[in-house]
């Protein structure tokens, strides 16, 4: 068939152009179909493709906006949690310091009580020891007085004198007083 068309063109005396698109006799039809095709493409794009693309872009933008809002909420919650943690930590430290202070005060009170008890025991033993020392001193003084009376009586007797016990006792007592 193509050979028939070329043969018919050759018979009419027309030279065969190289490309049919460049043949001016076909341009009216080509422009008509070009416009029809462009209108169809426009309607397909404007009614089907572009709304879908717009919906996808809107959905994507909504998702991004929601994610940013959720991230900000989570950040705010994290800041609140950190503040709560810091407050709890400060409260725990204060409580620990209070417990330490109470324990120190309790230990100091126990220590003061033990010291007072030990001081009382030491004072009692000291008083008891001083009492015993006083008894020993009194007993020693009495023994010294007896020895002094006996010695004085013996010295007076050895010197050839006679002294009665009352005179010797008075002389010894007078001498012991100072």
C-alpha positions in Angstrom: 0.0 0.0 0.0 2.8 2.3 0.7 4.2 1.6 -2.7 0.8 2.5 -4.2 0.7 5.8 -2.4 4.2 6.6 -3.5 3.3 5.5 -7.0 0.2 7.7 -7.0 2.3 10.6 -5.8 4.8 10.0 -8.5 2.1 9.8 -11.1 0.6 13.1 -10.0 4.0 14.7 -10.4 4.4 15.5 -6.8 7.6 15.0 -5.2 7.6 12.9 -2.1 8.5 15.0 0.9 10.9 13.4 3.4 8.7 13.6 6.5 4.9 13.6 6.5 4.8 15.8 9.6 6.5 18.6 7.7 4.0 18.4 4.8 1.9 21.6 5.0 -1.1 19.9 3.6 -1.4 17.7 6.8 -0.8 20.5 9.3 -4.4 21.3 10.0 -5.1 17.7 11.1 -1.9 17.6 13.1 -2.7 20.8 15.0 -6.3 19.6 15.7 -5.1 16.3 17.1 -2.3 18.1 19.0 -4.9 20.3 20.7 -7.2 17.3 21.4 -4.3 15.4 22.9 -3.2 18.4 25.0 -6.7 18.9 26.3 -7.0 15.2 27.2 -3.6 15.3 28.9 -4.7 18.5 30.7 -7.9 16.9 32.0 -6.2 13.7 33.0 -3.5 15.6 34.9 -5.9 18.1 36.5 -8.7 15.6 37.4 -6.7 12.5 38.3 -2.9 12.8 38.6 -2.5 16.3 40.2 -5.2 15.8 42.9 -3.5 12.5 43.9 -0.1 14.2 44.0 -1.7 17.1 46.0 -3.3 14.6 48.4 0.0 12.8 48.9 1.8 16.1 49.5 -0.9 17.3 51.9 -0.8 14.0 53.7 3.0 14.2 53.9 2.9 17.7 55.2 0.2 16.7 57.8 2.4 13.8 58.9 5.4 16.1 59.2 3.4 18.7 61.2 2.0 16.0 63.5 5.4 14.5 64.0 6.9 17.9 64.8 4.0 18.5 67.3 4.5 15.1 68.8 8.2 15.7 69.1 7.6 19.0 70.8 5.2 17.4 73.2 7.7 14.6 74.0 10.4 17.2 74.5 8.2 19.1 76.9 7.4 15.9 78.8 11.1 15.0 78.9 11.9 18.5 80.3 9.1 17.9 82.9 10.5 14.5 83.7 13.9 15.9 84.1 12.6 18.6 86.4 10.7 16.0 88.5 13.8 13.8 88.6 16.0 16.8 89.8 13.4 17.7 92.4 13.2 14.1 93.6 16.9 13.9 93.7 17.1 17.2 95.7 14.4 15.9 98.1 16.2 12.6 98.5 19.5 14.4 99.3 17.7 16.7 101.8 16.1 13.6 103.4 19.4 11.9 103.5 21.0 15.0 105.2 18.1 15.1 107.7 18.5 11.4 108.5 22.3 11.9 108.9 21.7 14.9 111.2 19.2 12.8 113.2 21.6 9.9 113.4 24.4 12.3 114.5 22.2 13.9 117.1 21.1 10.4 118.4 24.7 9.2 118.5 25.8 12.4 120.2 22.9 12.0 122.8 24.0 8.4 123.4 27.6 9.5 123.7 26.6 12.3 126.1 24.6 9.8 128.2 27.4 7.3 128.2 29.9 10.1 129.1 27.6 11.3 131.9 27.2 7.7 133.2 31.0 7.2 133.0 31.6 10.5 134.7 29.1 9.5 137.4 30.8 6.2 137.9 34.2 7.9 138.0 32.9 10.4 140.5 31.4 7.6 142.6 34.6 5.6 142.5 36.6 8.7 143.3 34.4 9.5 146.2 34.6 5.9 147.4 38.4 6.0 146.9 38.7 9.3 148.8 36.6 7.8 151.5 38.8 4.8 151.7 41.9 7.0 151.6 40.4 9.1 154.5 39.7 5.9 156.4 43.3 4.7 155.8 44.6 8.2 156.7 42.5 8.2 159.9 43.7 4.7 160.7 47.3 5.7 159.9 47.0 8.8 162.0 45.6 6.7 164.9 48.4 4.2 164.4 51.0 7.0 164.3 49.5 8.5 167.4 49.6 5.2 169.2 53.2 4.6 168.0 54.1 8.2 169.0 52.6 7.7 172.5 54.4 4.4 173.0 57.7 5.8 171.6 57.4 8.9 173.8 56.7 6.8 176.9 59.6 4.6 176.1 62.0 7.5 175.5 60.9 9.2 178.7 61.4 5.9 180.5 64.7 5.3 178.9 65.9 8.7 180.0 65.0 7.8 183.5 61.8 9.7 183.9 58.4 8.7 184.7 55.5 10.0 182.7 51.9 9.2 183.0 49.9 8.2 180.0 47.7 11.3 180.1 50.6 13.7 179.9 52.2 11.7 177.0 48.9 11.5 175.2 48.3 15.3 175.5 51.8 16.1 174.4 51.5 13.8 171.3 48.0 15.1 170.4 49.3 18.7 170.7 52.3 17.9 168.5 50.1 16.1 165.9 47.8 19.1 165.5 50.6 21.2 164.3 
